[in-house]
C-alpha cells in the first residue's frame, strides 16, 4: 500500500497542507480544517481527512464529497495537539495526499462572540427591570391597565360573605411544575387572606397531591398573616383524585351540593373546563376564570362572568398585591416586550427597503 501511494504521489504530486485552526466560540472540542480544491484529469470521488495526535500514527476520521473544501472535526479534546492531512480518492483508489498540517490545539472560549446581541438584549432588559423595581419600591405609582376579572374579585368575595355561602377555588388540573399552577397558587394566597378577613369559607379541591400540600400551606399561612390562624380549617383544602374526569365529577358535585356563591377557576385546564363552567353557571354563582390554554379560553369566556386571558393570569398576583417587586417586574416585562416589538417593526421596514444586513443583528 505504501509503495502504491509513493508511485501515485510521484505521478500527480502532492497537495498543499490543509489550513487548520481552533474553531472559535465553542467548548474546545472542535477544530476547523480547510483545503484547496484538487484539480486533475482523473475522476475524483472525494476527500479523506486523516488525523494524528502527537507521536501517534495517522488515522482516517471522515470522508467528504469532492465539492467540499472544509470540515469541522468535533471529536477533539481540549489542549491536545493534532496534525491533519487530506487524501484525494478517485475510483476507489488514492490519487494523492496533502502535506501534513501544522500542529493545532483546540481550546475553549469563555464567551461566544456570535451571541453578543443576546448579551446586549439581556443587559438592556435587566436594566429596565431594575429601573421599574427601584421606582416601585420608592413608592412611584406604576400604571397597569384595568383587569375587570380582578376588579370583581373583591366584590365576589363580599357577595359570598353576605350570602353566607362558601367560595370554591379550583387551582387547575396541572402539576406544580406548570407556570399556570404557580400563578394560580399566588392568587390563592391573596384570596385566602380576604376570606380570612371576612370569615368566609374557602373550598380548594386538588387533583395533584403535590399541589394539594402546597395549597394547604399557602392557605394556612394566609390565615396566619391575616391574624386568624384559628379560623383555618384544613379539611377545606383537600385532595380528591388524580383521574381527570373523576376529579371533575367530584368538583361538580361540590358545586351542586354546597352551591358556592363564587367559583374561581384559575390555572391550567383541559377538556373539563366547559363541564366545570356550565355546572357552576347552573348554580347561579359568580364565576371568574383564567387560563393560559388557548383551547379552553372560548369555553370560559362563554360560561363565566369574567375571564383572565393568557398572561393576565400571570399578572394577577402583582395586580392584586401591589407588591413593589412584582409591580416593577411586571412593568419592566411590558416595556421589554414593547422594545422587542419596536425593533422587529423597524427591522422589517429596513428589510423591505432592501437592506439585508439587518438579519445579521438577529443571528446567533
Secondary structure, 3 states (H helix, E strand, C coil): CHHHHHHHHHHHCCECCCEEEECCCCECCCEEEECCCCCCCCCCCEEEEEEEECCCCCEEEEEEECCCCEEEECCCCECCEEEEEEEEEECCEEEEEECCCCCEEECECCCCHHHHHHHHHHHHHHHHHHHHHHHHHCCCCCCCCCCHHHHCHHHHHHHHHHHCCCEEEECCCCCCCCHHHHHHHHHHHHHHHHHHHHCCCEEEEECCHHHHHHHHHHHHHHHHHCCCHHHCCHHHEEECCCCHHHHHHHHHHHHHHHCCCEEEEECCCCCCHHHHHHHHHHCCCEEEEEECCHHHHHHHHHHCCEEEECCHHHHHHHHHHCCHHHHHHHHHHHHHHHHHHHHHHHHHHHHHCCCHHHHHHHCC
